[in-house]
Amino acid sequence: MAVSEGVLKWAMRIYPPLLFQRIWVVGFDKGYKGVEVRIKNSFLNRNYNKSIFGGTLFAAADPFYPLLFHQLFIKKGYRLKVWSKSATIKYLKPSLTDLSFRIKLSEEEILIAENILNTTGKYTAHHPIDIYDKNGDICVSLMNEVYVRNLDFIDPNL
């Protein structure tokens, strides 16, 4: 379902798996070409070392590339199946402060994905996410593999 950037921002803000882990969507860029997310260090997501649980960090990064691709392409009229196919995460330093990250899709990435969807029917690619602390240091580096399938694609070779 296509929704506005503002509606999806608020839906994600009150979505319980994100809300209770103190994951806050600051906002989606116009046209779903990016998103900014913050993670508050809170007693709700803090481990015994006083850093944010790794699961919270993983949960914060997991849904956003698929959401961006889904909203971007359904607004162009595509019928899709989209999900995070896989991810790898590297914890580089303890996350003792609030954290944030920003995802941006370039016009080139969007054009490549659209071309692949129109010629092979499915797009799979790895997209990086670096999560920063208040000092600008990278605490977490994540690689998210996104799978997008064009449900209306018919292979001309069959």
C-alpha positions in Angstrom: 0.0 0.0 0.0 1.4 3.4 -1.0 1.3 5.9 1.8 2.8 9.4 2.3 6.2 9.9 3.9 4.5 11.5 7.0 2.0 8.7 7.5 4.7 6.0 7.3 6.9 8.0 9.7 4.2 8.1 12.3 3.3 4.4 11.7 6.9 3.4 12.2 7.2 5.6 15.3 4.3 3.8 17.1 5.1 0.3 15.7 5.7 -1.6 18.9 8.9 -3.5 18.0 10.5 -0.1 17.3 8.7 2.0 19.9 9.6 -0.2 22.8 13.3 -0.5 21.7 13.4 3.4 21.6 13.9 3.5 17.8 12.6 6.7 16.4 12.0 7.6 12.7 13.0 11.2 12.4 11.6 11.3 8.9 11.5 10.0 5.3 12.9 12.0 2.5 10.6 13.2 -0.2 9.9 10.4 -2.7 11.3 7.8 -0.3 14.8 8.4 -1.4 16.1 8.3 2.2 15.3 8.1 5.9 16.8 9.3 9.2 16.6 7.1 12.3 17.6 7.7 15.9 18.1 5.1 18.7 17.8 6.4 22.3 19.9 4.7 24.9 17.3 3.8 27.5 16.7 1.3 30.3 14.4 -0.4 27.8 17.2 -1.3 25.5 20.4 -1.2 27.6 22.4 -4.3 28.5 24.4 -4.9 31.7 27.4 -3.0 30.1 25.2 0.1 29.8 25.4 -0.1 26.0 22.5 -0.6 23.6 21.6 -4.3 22.9 22.9 -5.6 19.6 19.4 -6.8 18.8 18.0 -3.3 19.1 20.7 -2.0 16.7 19.9 -4.8 14.3 16.2 -4.2 14.5 16.7 -0.5 13.9 18.5 -1.0 10.6 16.6 -4.0 9.3 13.4 -2.6 7.8 14.4 0.6 6.2 16.0 -0.3 2.8 13.1 -2.7 2.0 10.6 0.1 3.0 12.3 2.6 0.8 12.4 0.3 -2.2 8.8 -0.8 -1.7 7.3 2.7 -1.4 9.4 4.1 -4.2 8.4 1.4 -6.7 4.7 1.0 -5.8 4.4 4.7 -6.3 5.7 4.0 -9.9 2.9 1.4 -10.3 4.9 -1.8 -9.6 3.4 -4.8 -7.7 6.2 -6.1 -5.5 7.4 -8.5 -2.8 10.2 -6.9 -0.8 12.2 -8.0 2.2 15.6 -8.1 3.8 17.1 -11.3 2.5 20.2 -11.3 4.7 22.3 -9.0 6.8 25.7 -8.9 8.5 26.5 -6.7 11.4 29.8 -5.6 12.9 29.8 -4.1 16.4 32.8 -1.7 16.3 32.5 -0.1 19.7 30.0 0.0 22.6 27.0 2.2 22.0 26.9 4.2 25.2 25.1 7.2 23.9 22.1 7.8 21.7 22.8 6.7 18.1 21.6 7.7 14.6 21.9 6.8 11.0 20.8 8.1 7.6 20.1 6.1 4.5 20.1 7.7 1.1 19.2 6.1 -2.3 21.0 7.7 -5.2 19.2 8.2 -8.5 21.8 5.7 -10.0 20.8 3.0 -7.5 17.1 3.5 -8.2 17.7 3.4 -12.0 19.8 0.2 -11.7 17.1 -1.4 -9.5 14.3 -0.5 -11.9 16.2 -1.7 -14.9 16.9 -5.0 -13.3 13.2 -5.4 -12.2 12.1 -4.7 -15.8 14.7 -7.1 -17.4 15.0 -10.0 -14.9 12.1 -9.5 -12.5 14.1 -9.5 -9.3 16.6 -7.2 -7.8 19.0 -8.3 -5.0 21.7 -6.0 -3.7 23.7 -5.3 -0.6 23.3 -1.8 1.0 25.5 -0.4 3.8 24.3 1.2 7.0 26.7 2.9 9.5 25.3 3.8 12.9 26.9 6.7 14.7 27.1 7.8 18.3 26.7 11.4 19.5 30.4 12.0 18.9 30.2 11.0 15.2 32.0 7.7 15.8 30.8 4.6 14.0 29.5 2.1 16.6 27.9 -0.4 14.2 28.5 -1.2 10.5 25.8 -3.3 8.8 25.3 -4.7 5.4 21.7 -5.3 4.4 20.8 -7.5 1.4 17.5 -6.4 -0.1 15.3 -8.6 -2.3 12.8 -7.0 -4.6 10.6 -9.1 -6.9 8.4 -7.5 -9.7 5.2 -9.6 -9.5 4.1 -8.4 -12.9 7.3 -9.5 -14.7 6.9 -12.1 -17.4 10.1 -13.7 -18.7 10.1 -13.4 -22.5 12.4 -16.5 -22.7 9.8 -18.9 -21.4 
